[in-house]
Amino acid sequence: MMSTFEASQTAYFWHKNQRYGDHPYLTHLAEVAAMVDRMNAGVVAINVAYLHDILEDTAIPLSELQDKFSDEVVKAVQALTKVDGELYSDYIKKVRRNPIARRVKIADTLCNLTHSVVESNKRRIHRYTTQLQLLTNALGDDTP
């Protein structure tokens, strides 16, 4: 059975000096992983939760992810990675097309929204509420 140990340790190593507000960034990764676990999304999705920002926010080579993790994990992490110049609408469509990435992004957005509410950050509350609607709307297509 696949474990989440390798994903959590890889994420902790690459994000170790980063911050999420007043907390180590690792706190955010663990919160997203816990949310995904509560969604009963499975071990693959929990691994993706730990790794969801790693390509976007660290210098980890893609080849290291490919060597350590399944193709399913790597593809979901890549779907969650917003690349320079990518339109936000295209990014959301990309995330929506990958069921694992979509669940992880919903969990990530819920965690970010919760922190924004606690901080009374109206701009971020609006941003994450809108993002949550785009990720969870019941349309059959990928139109955000």
N, CA, C and O atoms as a GROMACS GRO file, in nm:
protein
  576
    1MET      N    1   0.084  -0.120   0.000
    1MET     CA    2   0.000   0.000   0.000
    1MET      C    3   0.088   0.126   0.000
    1MET      O    4   0.190   0.132   0.068
    2MET      N    5   0.045   0.222  -0.077
    2MET     CA    6   0.118   0.348  -0.086
    2MET      C    7   0.104   0.425   0.045
    2MET      O    8   0.000   0.424   0.110
    3SER      N    9   0.213   0.492   0.081
    3SER     CA   10   0.217   0.570   0.204
    3SER      C   11   0.224   0.719   0.170
    3SER      O   12   0.256   0.757   0.057
    4THR      N   13   0.194   0.801   0.267
    4THR     CA   14   0.207   0.946   0.246
    4THR      C   15   0.339   0.998   0.302
    4THR      O   16   0.368   1.117   0.293
    5PHE      N   17   0.419   0.909   0.361
    5PHE     CA   18   0.544   0.951   0.424
    5PHE      C   19   0.638   1.019   0.325
    5PHE      O   20   0.690   1.127   0.352
    6GLU      N   21   0.661   0.956   0.210
    6GLU     CA   22   0.755   1.012   0.111
    6GLU      C   23   0.708   1.149   0.063
    6GLU      O   24   0.790   1.240   0.048
    7ALA      N   25   0.580   1.163   0.038
    7ALA     CA   26   0.528   1.293  -0.009
    7ALA      C   27   0.542   1.399   0.098
    7ALA      O   28   0.584   1.512   0.069
    8SER      N   29   0.509   1.366   0.222
    8SER     CA   30   0.521   1.466   0.328
    8SER      C   31   0.666   1.505   0.351
    8SER      O   32   0.696   1.623   0.371
    9GLN      N   33   0.757   1.408   0.348
    9GLN     CA   34   0.898   1.438   0.370
    9GLN      C   35   0.957   1.519   0.254
    9GLN      O   36   1.037   1.610   0.276
   10THR      N   37   0.917   1.488   0.133
   10THR     CA   38   0.963   1.565   0.016
   10THR      C   39   0.913   1.708   0.026
   10THR      O   40   0.989   1.802   0.004
   11ALA      N   41   0.787   1.724   0.058
   11ALA     CA   42   0.730   1.859   0.071
   11ALA      C   43   0.797   1.936   0.184
   11ALA      O   44   0.832   2.053   0.167
   12TYR      N   45   0.816   1.871   0.297
   12TYR     CA   46   0.880   1.937   0.411
   12TYR      C   47   1.021   1.982   0.375
   12TYR      O   48   1.063   2.092   0.412
   13PHE      N   49   1.096   1.898   0.304
   13PHE     CA   50   1.232   1.934   0.265
   13PHE      C   51   1.233   2.057   0.174
   13PHE      O   52   1.309   2.151   0.197
   14TRP      N   53   1.152   2.056   0.070
   14TRP     CA   54   1.155   2.162  -0.031
   14TRP      C   55   1.088   2.292   0.016
   14TRP      O   56   1.124   2.399  -0.032
   15HIS      N   57   0.992   2.283   0.105
   15HIS     CA   58   0.921   2.404   0.153
   15HIS      C   59   0.972   2.452   0.290
   15HIS      O   60   0.915   2.545   0.346
   16LYS      N   61   1.078   2.391   0.344
   16LYS     CA   62   1.116   2.411   0.484
   16LYS      C   63   1.139   2.555   0.526
   16LYS      O   64   1.115   2.589   0.642
   17ASN      N   65   1.183   2.641   0.438
   17ASN     CA   66   1.210   2.780   0.476
   17ASN      C   67   1.099   2.877   0.437
   17ASN      O   68   1.114   2.998   0.451
   18GLN      N   69   0.989   2.825   0.387
   18GLN     CA   70   0.879   2.910   0.342
   18GLN      C   71   0.778   2.931   0.455
   18GLN      O   72   0.771   2.852   0.550
   19ARG      N   73   0.701   3.037   0.443
   19ARG     CA   74   0.601   3.073   0.544
   19ARG      C   75   0.462   3.079   0.481
   19ARG      O   76   0.447   3.109   0.363
   20TYR      N   77   0.364   3.051   0.564
   20TYR     CA   78   0.223   3.069   0.529
   20TYR      C   79   0.168   3.162   0.635
   20TYR      O   80   0.123   3.117   0.741
   21GLY      N   81   0.171   3.291   0.608
   21GLY     CA   82   0.137   3.389   0.709
   21GLY      C   83   0.241   3.384   0.819
   21GLY      O   84   0.361   3.398   0.793
   22ASP      N   85   0.196   3.365   0.942
   22ASP     CA   86   0.286   3.358   1.058
   22ASP      C   87   0.339   3.217   1.085
   22ASP      O   88   0.414   3.197   1.181
   23HIS      N   89   0.301   3.121   1.005
   23HIS     CA   90   0.332   2.981   1.031
   23HIS      C   91   0.427   2.924   0.926
   23HIS      O   92   0.436   2.978   0.815
   24PRO      N   93   0.496   2.818   0.960
   24PRO     CA   94   0.574   2.748   0.856
   24PRO      C   95   0.480   2.701   0.746
   24PRO      O   96   0.366   2.662   0.773
   25TYR      N   97   0.525   2.703   0.622
   25TYR     CA   98   0.442   2.662   0.509
   25TYR      C   99   0.392   2.519   0.526
   25TYR      O  100   0.286   2.482   0.476
   26LEU      N  101   0.470   2.440   0.596
   26LEU     CA  102   0.434   2.300   0.619
   26LEU      C  103   0.299   2.287   0.687
   26LEU      O  104   0.228   2.189   0.667
   27THR      N  105   0.262   2.386   0.768
   27THR     CA  106   0.133   2.387   0.836
   27THR      C  107   0.020   2.385   0.732
   27THR      O  108  -0.077   2.311   0.746
   28HIS      N  109   0.035   2.468   0.630
   28HIS     CA  110  -0.066   2.474   0.523
   28HIS      C  111  -0.076   2.340   0.451
   28HIS      O  112  -0.185   2.290   0.427
   29LEU      N  113   0.039   2.282   0.417
   29LEU     CA  114   0.038   2.154   0.346
   29LEU      C  115  -0.030   2.045   0.427
   29LEU      O  116  -0.107   1.966   0.373
   30ALA      N  117  -0.003   2.042   0.556
   30ALA     CA  118  -0.067   1.943   0.644
   30ALA      C  119  -0.217   1.968   0.656
   30ALA      O  120  -0.295   1.873   0.663
   31GLU      N  121  -0.259   2.095   0.658
   31GLU     CA  122  -0.402   2.127   0.664
   31GLU      C  123  -0.474   2.080   0.537
   31GLU      O  124  -0.582   2.022   0.544
   32VAL      N  125  -0.412   2.104   0.422
   32VAL     CA  126  -0.474   2.061   0.296
   32VAL      C  127  -0.480   1.908   0.292
   32VAL      O  128  -0.581   1.852   0.251
   33ALA      N  129  -0.372   1.842   0.333
   33ALA     CA  130  -0.372   1.695   0.335
   33ALA      C  131  -0.480   1.641   0.429
   33ALA      O  132  -0.546   1.542   0.397
   34ALA      N  133  -0.496   1.704   0.545
   34ALA     CA  134  -0.600   1.661   0.640
   34ALA      C  135  -0.739   1.681   0.582
   34ALA      O  136  -0.828   1.597   0.600
   35MET      N  137  -0.759   1.792   0.512
   35MET     CA  138  -0.889   1.818   0.448
   35MET      C  139  -0.917   1.712   0.341
   35MET      O  140  -1.029   1.660   0.332
   36VAL      N  141  -0.818   1.680   0.261
   36VAL     CA  142  -0.833   1.577   0.157
   36VAL      C  143  -0.863   1.442   0.223
   36VAL      O  144  -0.945   1.366   0.172
   37ASP      N  145  -0.798   1.414   0.333
   37ASP     CA  146  -0.825   1.290   0.406
   37ASP      C  147  -0.970   1.286   0.454
   37ASP      O  148  -1.036   1.183   0.445
   38ARG      N  149  -1.019   1.399   0.505
   38ARG     CA  150  -1.160   1.405   0.551
   38ARG      C  151  -1.257   1.389   0.435
   38ARG      O  152  -1.372   1.350   0.456
   39MET      N  153  -1.212   1.418   0.313
   39MET     CA  154  -1.297   1.401   0.194
   39MET      C  155  -1.298   1.255   0.147
   39MET      O  156  -1.366   1.220   0.050
   40ASN      N  157  -1.221   1.170   0.216
   40ASN     CA  158  -1.207   1.029   0.176
   40ASN      C  159  -1.162   1.016   0.031
   40ASN      O  160  -1.212   0.931  -0.043
   41ALA      N  161  -1.068   1.101  -0.009
   41ALA     CA  162  -1.023   1.104  -0.148
   41ALA      C  163  -0.913   1.002  -0.176
   41ALA      O  164  -0.878   0.980  -0.292
   42GLY      N  165  -0.858   0.940  -0.073
   42GLY     CA  166  -0.758   0.835  -0.092
   42GLY      C  167  -0.615   0.881  -0.076
   42GLY      O  168  -0.585   1.001  -0.069
   43VAL      N  169  -0.527   0.782  -0.069
   43VAL     CA  170  -0.385   0.808  -0.043
   43VAL      C  171  -0.319   0.886  -0.156
   43VAL      O  172  -0.237   0.974  -0.130
   44VAL      N  173  -0.353   0.857  -0.279
   44VAL     CA  174  -0.294   0.931  -0.392
   44VAL      C  175  -0.325   1.079  -0.377
   44VAL      O  176  -0.236   1.163  -0.393
   45ALA      N  177  -0.448   1.112  -0.347
   45ALA     CA  178  -0.488   1.253  -0.332
   45ALA      C  179  -0.419   1.318  -0.212
   45ALA      O  180  -0.385   1.436  -0.217
   46ILE      N  181  -0.398   1.243  -0.105
   46ILE     CA  182  -0.326   1.298   0.011
   46ILE      C  183  -0.181   1.328  -0.028
   46ILE      O  184  -0.127   1.432   0.011
   47ASN      N  185  -0.120   1.238  -0.104
   47ASN     CA  186   0.016   1.265  -0.153
   47ASN      C  187   0.018   1.393  -0.237
   47ASN      O  188   0.107   1.476  -0.221
   48VAL      N  189  -0.077   1.407  -0.325
   48VAL     CA  190  -0.085   1.526  -0.410
   48VAL      C  191  -0.106   1.650  -0.323
   48VAL      O  192  -0.050   1.756  -0.352
   49ALA      N  193  -0.185   1.638  -0.218
   49ALA     CA  194  -0.208   1.752  -0.129
   49ALA      C  195  -0.075   1.802  -0.069
   49ALA      O  196  -0.050   1.922  -0.065
   50TYR      N  197   0.007   1.709  -0.024
   50TYR     CA  198   0.137   1.750   0.031
   50TYR      C  199   0.225   1.816  -0.075
   50TYR      O  200   0.307   1.902  -0.044
   51LEU      N  201   0.209   1.775  -0.199
   51LEU     CA  202   0.297   1.821  -0.307
   51LEU      C  203   0.235   1.929  -0.395
   51LEU      O  204   0.296   1.970  -0.493
   52HIS      N  205   0.115   1.976  -0.362
   52HIS     CA  206   0.040   2.059  -0.456
   52HIS      C  207   0.107   2.189  -0.496
   52HIS      O  208   0.079   2.240  -0.605
   53ASP      N  209   0.194   2.245  -0.415
   53ASP     CA  210   0.261   2.371  -0.448
   53ASP      C  211   0.409   2.353  -0.483
   53ASP      O  212   0.479   2.452  -0.507
   54ILE      N  213   0.457   2.232  -0.484
   54ILE     CA  214   0.601   2.208  -0.490
   54ILE      C  215   0.665   2.253  -0.622
   54ILE      O  216   0.775   2.308  -0.621
   55LEU      N  217   0.598   2.229  -0.734
   55LEU     CA  218   0.657   2.272  -0.862
   55LEU      C  219   0.648   2.423  -0.880
   55LEU      O  220   0.735   2.484  -0.942
   56GLU      N  221   0.542   2.481  -0.826
   56GLU     CA  222   0.520   2.625  -0.842
   56GLU      C  223   0.607   2.708  -0.748
   56GLU      O  224   0.650   2.817  -0.785
   57ASP      N  225   0.634   2.657  -0.628
   57ASP     CA  226   0.696   2.739  -0.524
   57ASP      C  227   0.836   2.696  -0.482
   57ASP      O  228   0.894   2.758  -0.393
   58THR      N  229   0.891   2.592  -0.543
   58THR     CA  230   1.026   2.549  -0.505
   58THR      C  231   1.107   2.521  -0.633
   58THR      O  232   1.055   2.530  -0.744
   59ALA      N  233   1.232   2.487  -0.613
   59ALA     CA  234   1.321   2.458  -0.727
   59ALA      C  235   1.336   2.308  -0.752
   59ALA      O  236   1.430   2.266  -0.819
   60ILE      N  237   1.245   2.227  -0.699
   60ILE     CA  238   1.254   2.082  -0.720
   60ILE      C  239   1.248   2.052  -0.870
   60ILE      O  240   1.163   2.106  -0.940
   61PRO      N  241   1.335   1.967  -0.918
   61PRO     CA  242   1.326   1.927  -1.058
   61PRO      C  243   1.206   1.832  -1.078
   61PRO      O  244   1.179   1.746  -0.994
   62LEU      N  245   1.137   1.849  -1.188
   62LEU     CA  246   1.026   1.759  -1.220
   62LEU      C  247   1.073   1.614  -1.219
   62LEU      O  248   0.999   1.525  -1.177
   63SER      N  249   1.194   1.591  -1.264
   63SER     CA  250   1.248   1.454  -1.269
   63SER      C  251   1.253   1.390  -1.130
   63SER      O  252   1.236   1.268  -1.119
   64GLU      N  253   1.275   1.469  -1.025
   64GLU     CA  254   1.276   1.412  -0.889
   64GLU      C  255   1.137   1.362  -0.851
   64GLU      O  256   1.122   1.254  -0.792
   65LEU      N  257   1.034   1.440  -0.886
   65LEU     CA  258   0.897   1.394  -0.860
   65LEU      C  259   0.867   1.268  -0.939
   65LEU      O  260   0.808   1.173  -0.887
   66GLN      N  261   0.909   1.266  -1.065
   66GLN     CA  262   0.883   1.150  -1.150
   66GLN      C  263   0.954   1.026  -1.100
   66GLN      O  264   0.904   0.914  -1.114
   67ASP      N  265   1.072   1.044  -1.040
   67ASP     CA  266   1.147   0.930  -0.987
   67ASP      C  267   1.085   0.874  -0.858
   67ASP      O  268   1.093   0.754  -0.832
   68LYS      N  269   1.024   0.962  -0.778
   68LYS     CA  270   0.974   0.922  -0.646
   68LYS      C  271   0.828   0.882  -0.643
   68LYS      O  272   0.786   0.805  -0.557
   69PHE      N  273   0.747   0.935  -0.738
   69PHE     CA  274   0.603   0.919  -0.727
   69PHE      C  275   0.542   0.862  -0.854
   69PHE      O  276   0.601   0.867  -0.962
   70SER      N  277   0.422   0.809  -0.839
   70SER     CA  278   0.351   0.750  -0.952
   70SER      C  279   0.314   0.857  -1.055
   70SER      O  280   0.309   0.976  -1.025
   71ASP      N  281   0.290   0.810  -1.175
   71ASP     CA  282   0.249   0.899  -1.283
   71ASP      C  283   0.120   0.973  -1.246
   71ASP      O  284   0.102   1.090  -1.280
   72GLU      N  285   0.031   0.904  -1.175
   72GLU     CA  286  -0.096   0.963  -1.133
   72GLU      C  287  -0.073   1.082  -1.039
   72GLU      O  288  -0.140   1.185  -1.053
   73VAL      N  289   0.020   1.069  -0.945
   73VAL     CA  290   0.053   1.178  -0.854
   73VAL      C  291   0.117   1.293  -0.931
   73VAL      O  292   0.078   1.408  -0.914
   74VAL      N  293   0.214   1.262  -1.015
   74VAL     CA  294   0.286   1.367  -1.089
   74VAL      C  295   0.192   1.444  -1.180
   74VAL      O  296   0.199   1.567  -1.186
   75LYS      N  297   0.105   1.374  -1.251
   75LYS     CA  298   0.011   1.443  -1.341
   75LYS      C  299  -0.082   1.537  -1.264
   75LYS      O  300  -0.113   1.646  -1.311
   76ALA      N  301  -0.127   1.496  -1.148
   76ALA     CA  302  -0.215   1.581  -1.067
   76ALA      C  303  -0.138   1.703  -1.015
   76ALA      O  304  -0.192   1.814  -1.015
   77VAL      N  305  -0.014   1.684  -0.972
   77VAL     CA  306   0.067   1.797  -0.926
   77VAL      C  307   0.092   1.893  -1.042
   77VAL      O  308   0.085   2.015  -1.023
   78GLN      N  309   0.120   1.841  -1.158
   78GLN     CA  310   0.139   1.927  -1.275
   78GLN      C  311   0.012   2.004  -1.308
   78GLN      O  312   0.018   2.121  -1.346
   79ALA      N  313  -0.103   1.939  -1.296
   79ALA     CA  314  -0.230   2.009  -1.322
   79ALA      C  315  -0.252   2.122  -1.223
   79ALA      O  316  -0.314   2.223  -1.256
   80LEU      N  317  -0.201   2.106  -1.102
   80LEU     CA  318  -0.218   2.208  -0.998
   80LEU      C  319  -0.115   2.322  -1.008
   80LEU      O  320  -0.124   2.420  -0.934
   81THR      N  321  -0.021   2.308  -1.097
   81THR     CA  322   0.087   2.407  -1.110
   81THR      C  323   0.050   2.511  -1.214
   81THR      O  324   0.039   2.480  -1.332
   82LYS      N  325   0.032   2.635  -1.168
   82LYS     CA  326   0.005   2.746  -1.260
   82LYS      C  327   0.138   2.790  -1.317
   82LYS      O  328   0.229   2.829  -1.243
   83VAL      N  329   0.150   2.786  -1.447
   83VAL     CA  330   0.276   2.822  -1.513
   83VAL      C  331   0.273   2.967  -1.557
   83VAL      O  332   0.166   3.024  -1.581
   84ASP      N  333   0.390   3.027  -1.566
   84ASP     CA  334   0.401   3.167  -1.607
   84ASP      C  335   0.329   3.191  -1.739
   84ASP      O  336   0.348   3.117  -1.835
   85GLY      N  337   0.248   3.294  -1.743
   85GLY     CA  338   0.176   3.331  -1.864
   85GLY      C  339   0.045   3.257  -1.885
   85GLY      O  340  -0.029   3.289  -1.978
   86GLU      N  341   0.016   3.159  -1.803
   86GLU     CA  342  -0.108   3.082  -1.817
   86GLU      C  343  -0.225   3.166  -1.768
   86GLU      O  344  -0.221   3.222  -1.658
   87LEU      N  345  -0.329   3.174  -1.848
   87LEU     CA  346  -0.449   3.246  -1.808
   87LEU      C  347  -0.515   3.173  -1.691
   87LEU      O  348  -0.515   3.050  -1.686
   88TYR      N  349  -0.570   3.250  -1.599
   88TYR     CA  350  -0.637   3.192  -1.483
   88TYR      C  351  -0.749   3.097  -1.528
   88TYR      O  352  -0.764   2.989  -1.472
   89SER      N  353  -0.827   3.137  -1.628
   89SER     CA  354  -0.937   3.052  -1.676
   89SER      C  355  -0.885   2.920  -1.732
   89SER      O  356  -0.947   2.816  -1.714
   90ASP      N  357  -0.771   2.925  -1.802
   90ASP     CA  358  -0.711   2.801  -1.853
   90ASP      C  359  -0.659   2.713  -1.740
   90ASP      O  360  -0.670   2.591  -1.745
   91TYR      N  361  -0.604   2.778  -1.638
   91TYR     CA  362  -0.555   2.704  -1.521
   91TYR      C  363  -0.669   2.630  -1.452
   91TYR      O  364  -0.657   2.511  -1.421
   92ILE      N  365  -0.779   2.699  -1.429
   92ILE     CA  366  -0.895   2.636  -1.363
   92ILE      C  367  -0.948   2.520  -1.448
   92ILE      O  368  -0.982   2.415  -1.394
   93LYS      N  369  -0.953   2.538  -1.579
   93LYS     CA  370  -0.998   2.428  -1.667
   93LYS      C  371  -0.905   2.308  -1.656
   93LYS      O  372  -0.950   2.193  -1.651
   94LYS      N  373  -0.774   2.335  -1.651
   94LYS     CA  374  -0.675   2.227  -1.638
   94LYS      C  375  -0.696   2.151  -1.506
   94LYS      O  376  -0.694   2.028  -1.504
   95VAL      N  377  -0.716   2.224  -1.398
   95VAL     CA  378  -0.739   2.162  -1.267
   95VAL      C  379  -0.868   2.079  -1.271
   95VAL      O  380  -0.870   1.966  -1.222
   96ARG      N  381  -0.973   2.134  -1.328
   96ARG     CA  382  -1.103   2.065  -1.332
   96ARG      C  383  -1.097   1.935  -1.412
   96ARG      O  384  -1.172   1.842  -1.383
   97ARG      N  385  -1.010   1.928  -1.512
   97ARG     CA  386  -1.000   1.807  -1.596
   97ARG      C  387  -0.935   1.690  -1.523
   97ARG      O  388  -0.952   1.575  -1.566
   98ASN      N  389  -0.862   1.715  -1.415
   98ASN     CA  390  -0.797   1.608  -1.341
   98ASN      C  391  -0.872   1.590  -1.208
   98ASN      O  392  -0.864   1.677  -1.121
   99PRO      N  393  -0.945   1.481  -1.193
   99PRO     CA  394  -1.029   1.464  -1.072
   99PRO      C  395  -0.952   1.474  -0.940
   99PRO      O  396  -1.005   1.529  -0.843
  100ILE      N  397  -0.831   1.423  -0.936
  100ILE     CA  398  -0.753   1.432  -0.812
  100ILE      C  399  -0.712   1.576  -0.788
  100ILE      O  400  -0.726   1.628  -0.677
  101ALA      N  401  -0.660   1.641  -0.891
  101ALA     CA  402  -0.619   1.782  -0.878
  101ALA      C  403  -0.737   1.868  -0.836
  101ALA      O  404  -0.722   1.959  -0.754
  102ARG      N  405  -0.853   1.840  -0.891
  102ARG     CA  406  -0.972   1.918  -0.858
  102ARG      C  407  -1.006   1.907  -0.709
  102ARG      O  408  -1.033   2.007  -0.643
  103ARG      N  409  -1.005   1.784  -0.658
  103ARG     CA  410  -1.035   1.765  -0.514
  103ARG      C  411  -0.932   1.835  -0.426
  103ARG      O  412  -0.967   1.898  -0.326
  104VAL      N  413  -0.805   1.823  -0.463
  104VAL     CA  414  -0.699   1.886  -0.384
  104VAL      C  415  -0.712   2.038  -0.390
  104VAL      O  416  -0.693   2.106  -0.290
  105LYS      N  417  -0.743   2.090  -0.508
  105LYS     CA  418  -0.757   2.236  -0.521
  105LYS      C  419  -0.877   2.286  -0.442
  105LYS      O  420  -0.872   2.394  -0.385
  106ILE      N  421  -0.984   2.210  -0.437
  106ILE     CA  422  -1.099   2.247  -0.354
  106ILE      C  423  -1.056   2.251  -0.207
  106ILE      O  424  -1.090   2.345  -0.135
  107ALA      N  425  -0.983   2.151  -0.162
  107ALA     CA  426  -0.936   2.149  -0.023
  107ALA      C  427  -0.842   2.266   0.004
  107ALA      O  428  -0.853   2.331   0.108
  108ASP      N  429  -0.751   2.293  -0.088
  108ASP     CA  430  -0.658   2.406  -0.076
  108ASP      C  431  -0.736   2.537  -0.067
  108ASP      O  432  -0.705   2.623   0.016
  109THR      N  433  -0.834   2.552  -0.152
  109THR     CA  434  -0.915   2.674  -0.154
  109THR      C  435  -0.993   2.690  -0.025
  109THR      O  436  -1.002   2.800   0.030
  110LEU      N  437  -1.051   2.581   0.026
  110LEU     CA  438  -1.124   2.586   0.153
  110LEU      C  439  -1.032   2.628   0.268
  110LEU      O  440  -1.070   2.707   0.354
  111CYS      N  441  -0.911   2.574   0.269
  111CYS     CA  442  -0.815   2.612   0.374
  111CYS      C  443  -0.778   2.760   0.362
  111CYS      O  444  -0.772   2.831   0.462
  112ASN      N  445  -0.752   2.805   0.239
  112ASN     CA  446  -0.718   2.946   0.218
  112ASN      C  447  -0.836   3.037   0.254
  112ASN      O  448  -0.816   3.144   0.312
  113LEU      N  449  -0.956   2.995   0.221
  113LEU     CA  450  -1.075   3.073   0.253
  113LEU      C  451  -1.094   3.082   0.405
  113LEU      O  452  -1.126   3.188   0.457
  114THR      N  453  -1.074   2.972   0.474
  114THR     CA  454  -1.086   2.971   0.620
  114THR      C  455  -0.988   3.070   0.683
  114THR      O  456  -1.026   3.148   0.771
  115HIS      N  457  -0.865   3.067   0.639
  115HIS     CA  458  -0.765   3.161   0.693
  115HIS      C  459  -0.803   3.305   0.660
  115HIS      O  460  -0.782   3.395   0.741
  116SER      N  461  -0.857   3.327   0.542
  116SER     CA  462  -0.897   3.462   0.503
  116SER      C  463  -1.012   3.514   0.589
  116SER      O  464  -1.015   3.631   0.624
  117VAL      N  465  -1.106   3.426   0.622
  117VAL     CA  466  -1.218   3.464   0.709
  117VAL      C  467  -1.166   3.498   0.848
  117VAL      O  468  -1.205   3.599   0.907
  118VAL      N  469  -1.077   3.414   0.901
  118VAL     CA  470  -1.020   3.438   1.034
  118VAL      C  471  -0.948   3.573   1.037
  118VAL      O  472  -0.954   3.645   1.137
  119GLU      N  473  -0.880   3.606   0.928
  119GLU     CA  474  -0.805   3.732   0.920
  119GLU      C  475  -0.891   3.850   0.875
  119GLU      O  476  -0.842   3.962   0.866
  120SER      N  477  -1.019   3.826   0.846
  120SER     CA  478  -1.111   3.928   0.794
  120SER      C  479  -1.055   3.997   0.669
  120SER      O  480  -1.068   4.118   0.653
  121ASN      N  481  -0.993   3.919   0.582
  121ASN     CA  482  -0.935   3.972   0.459
  121ASN      C  483  -1.040   3.961   0.348
  121ASN      O  484  -1.053   3.858   0.282
  122LYS      N  485  -1.115   4.071   0.329
  122LYS     CA  486  -1.229   4.068   0.236
  122LYS      C  487  -1.187   4.039   0.092
  122LYS      O  488  -1.258   3.970   0.020
  123ARG      N  489  -1.072   4.091   0.050
  123ARG     CA  490  -1.024   4.068  -0.087
  123ARG      C  491  -0.999   3.918  -0.110
  123ARG      O  492  -1.039   3.862  -0.212
  124ARG      N  493  -0.933   3.856  -0.014
  124ARG     CA  494  -0.904   3.712  -0.028
  124ARG      C  495  -1.031   3.628  -0.011
  124ARG      O  496  -1.045   3.525  -0.076
  125ILE      N  497  -1.122   3.671   0.076
  125ILE     CA  498  -1.249   3.599   0.091
  125ILE      C  499  -1.322   3.597  -0.043
  125ILE      O  500  -1.373   3.492  -0.085
  126HIS      N  501  -1.326   3.709  -0.110
  126HIS     CA  502  -1.392   3.716  -0.241
  126HIS      C  503  -1.319   3.627  -0.342
  126HIS      O  504  -1.382   3.552  -0.416
  127ARG      N  505  -1.187   3.636  -0.344
  127ARG     CA  506  -1.107   3.558  -0.438
  127ARG      C  507  -1.132   3.408  -0.421
  127ARG      O  508  -1.158   3.338  -0.518
  128TYR      N  509  -1.125   3.360  -0.295
  128TYR     CA  510  -1.138   3.216  -0.272
  128TYR      C  511  -1.281   3.168  -0.282
  128TYR      O  512  -1.304   3.052  -0.317
  129THR      N  513  -1.378   3.253  -0.252
  129THR     CA  514  -1.517   3.216  -0.272
  129THR      C  515  -1.546   3.197  -0.421
  129THR      O  516  -1.611   3.101  -0.461
  130THR      N  517  -1.497   3.290  -0.501
  130THR     CA  518  -1.513   3.280  -0.646
  130THR      C  519  -1.444   3.155  -0.699
  130THR      O  520  -1.499   3.082  -0.781
  131GLN      N  521  -1.321   3.132  -0.653
  131GLN     CA  522  -1.246   3.015  -0.698
  131GLN      C  523  -1.318   2.886  -0.662
  131GLN      O  524  -1.323   2.793  -0.742
  132LEU      N  525  -1.374   2.880  -0.542
  132LEU     CA  526  -1.448   2.762  -0.499
  132LEU      C  527  -1.569   2.738  -0.588
  132LEU      O  528  -1.600   2.624  -0.623
  133GLN      N  529  -1.638   2.844  -0.625
  133GLN     CA  530  -1.752   2.831  -0.715
  133GLN      C  531  -1.709   2.776  -0.851
  133GLN      O  532  -1.776   2.691  -0.909
  134LEU      N  533  -1.596   2.825  -0.903
  134LEU     CA  534  -1.546   2.778  -1.032
  134LEU      C  535  -1.507   2.630  -1.027
  134LEU      O  536  -1.526   2.557  -1.124
  135LEU      N  537  -1.453   2.589  -0.916
  135LEU     CA  538  -1.409   2.450  -0.902
  135LEU      C  539  -1.523   2.354  -0.876
  135LEU      O  540  -1.514   2.235  -0.909
  136THR      N  541  -1.631   2.404  -0.816
  136THR     CA  542  -1.739   2.312  -0.776
  136THR      C  543  -1.867   2.328  -0.854
  136THR      O  544  -1.965   2.259  -0.826
  137ASN      N  545  -1.870   2.418  -0.951
  137ASN     CA  546  -1.998   2.434  -1.022
  137ASN      C  547  -2.034   2.304  -1.091
  137ASN      O  548  -1.946   2.226  -1.128
  138ALA      N  549  -2.161   2.282  -1.108
  138ALA     CA  550  -2.210   2.154  -1.155
  138ALA      C  551  -2.224   2.147  -1.306
  138ALA      O  552  -2.288   2.055  -1.357
  139LEU      N  553  -2.168   2.240  -1.378
  139LEU     CA  554  -2.175   2.235  -1.523
  139LEU      C  555  -2.103   2.111  -1.574
  139LEU      O  556  -2.004   2.067  -1.515
  140GLY      N  557  -2.151   2.055  -1.681
  140GLY     CA  558  -2.091   1.937  -1.739
  140GLY      C  559  -1.965   1.967  -1.818
  140GLY      O  560  -1.891   1.874  -1.852
  141ASP      N  561  -1.938   2.091  -1.847
  141ASP     CA  562  -1.818   2.125  -1.924
  141ASP      C  563  -1.712   2.186  -1.833
  141ASP      O  564  -1.728   2.188  -1.711
  142ASP      N  565  -1.604   2.235  -1.893
  142ASP     CA  566  -1.496   2.294  -1.816
  142ASP      C  567  -1.499   2.446  -1.819
  142ASP      O  568  -1.397   2.509  -1.795
  143THR      N  569  -1.614   2.505  -1.847
  143THR     CA  570  -1.624   2.650  -1.851
  143THR      C  571  -1.627   2.705  -1.711
  143THR      O  572  -1.719   2.676  -1.634
  144PRO      N  573  -1.525   2.784  -1.675
  144PRO     CA  574  -1.528   2.843  -1.539
  144PRO      C  575  -1.630   2.953  -1.528
  144PRO      O  576  -1.646   3.012  -1.422
   0.00000   0.00000   0.00000
